Amino acid sequence: MGTMILRLFIILICFVGGLLISRELFGTGWALLWGAAGGLLVGILSILIEESAKKISLRSLCGAALGLIAGFIVAKILADAFLVDILKGTRLSLAVYLLTYSIPGYIGIKIGLKKGEEFSFANLRGTSKSSLDAENSKILDTSVIIDGRVADICETGFIEGTFVIPQFILHELQHIADSTDPIKRTRGKRGLEILHRIQKQVDVEVKVVEQDFPRIKKVDAKLVELAKKMGAKIITNDSNLNKVAELQGVDVLNINQLTNALKPIVLPGEDISVKVIKEGKEPGQGVAYLDDGTMVVIENGSKYMGKNIEVMVTQILQTTAGRMIFAKVGVDAGGGYFYPVNETIGHSARGKE
């Protein structure tokens, strides 16, 4: 209620103000009417601007205010330089001054809104080790760039900050892209495309650094040395680089480890639906795969080749190559069996095996 009264008061003030201004300037009947209408319009616009401002962030509002001030300063300079003598004493001076201030003011507001949203106190820091922010800076190695999954992770918003691309990594990618071997050439071009894709992400900033270590020949060793010097992390899918970096006290984000951590969790005794696609090594075994590529070895599953079946997990084995699940055609509470999803054979017709 208080807000409504205040708004009505502002509209009334603008209405009376427009009326008084028009009377002082012109004094005629029609001028009074236009002045009152103009004041009313200004009051309504003020309320609309207030409503719109509620949806704008504080950074954008500060940017718009600074942009408006900067625009008015530019307009003042232009007016004093070119318009004072020309328009002195003419009736067009008010209109020309209005345009002169309105256009730079509008441009200043638009630029201020845009740049205010982009502003961050982190941008005020220099390019030293502290400015790169060790917590948010990540160095990409060649293998993880070519792999491409890091770009997909960026799109989800789980990784943000500064991506550092050393110049020697770009040279290596360029060398691979220019290879006479078609497979290597394809991999190199894919790596360059992935970098271009990452550059377009809103939440990450890509920095190319010229820092090199001529005395060090191997690229992996250069990466570790650069990470130590900058206090940054390394993103890779190379297990050897992962071990070497950790031994030297460098934090590593391994894409393969992330993938393994995100695999669906299944426990012994749980039922899962799979499609048997081939026979296993042992007689009667069937082999299926989960969506993440985990192999499922099914006891007596070979007879269901090419069919979707419900199986019960009996054992989960973690190997150096990944995870392997052992299962069998699950037994239900009634003593019957789960059957292929696409089959309609009754329990009584099959019985117990």
Number of C-alpha atoms within 10 A of each C-alpha: 5 6 8 9 10 11 15 14 13 18 21 16 15 23 21 17 17 23 22 16 16 22 18 11 11 12 13 11 11 12 18 20 15 14 24 23 17 18 24 22 15 17 21 18 13 16 15 11 11 11 11 10 13 10 8 12 13 14 18 22 19 17 24 25 18 18 25 23 17 18 23 20 15 16 21 16 12 14 18 10 10 10 16 13 10 10 15 10 9 8 9 11 15 11 9 14 16 12 13 19 19 16 14 21 23 16 16 22 24 17 18 25 23 16 17 21 17 12 14 11 6 10 11 9 12 10 10 9 13 12 14 23 18 16 12 15 25 28 26 22 22 22 16 20 26 20 16 17 15 20 19 14 13 17 17 10 12 9 17 18 16 20 25 22 21 20 15 19 21 18 11 14 24 16 13 20 21 15 15 9 10 12 11 16 18 15 19 24 16 18 24 17 15 20 20 13 15 22 16 12 15 11 16 19 15 19 16 14 12 9 11 15 14 8 7 11 9 10 16 19 15 20 24 25 18 21 23 17 10 20 20 25 25 27 23 25 24 16 12 10 20 20 12 15 22 13 10 11 11 19 19 22 16 17 18 15 12 11 11 13 10 10 14 10 6 13 12 13 13 12 19 14 14 20 22 24 17 17 20 18 10 11 11 13 20 26 23 25 16 15 10 11 12 16 16 25 26 26 19 17 26 21 13 19 16 13 17 18 22 20 27 21 22 18 16 15 9 9 8 5 6 11 15 16 22 18 26 21 20 21 16 10 7 7 11 16 19 18 21 19 13 9 10 8 10 12 14 8 7 11 10 10 5
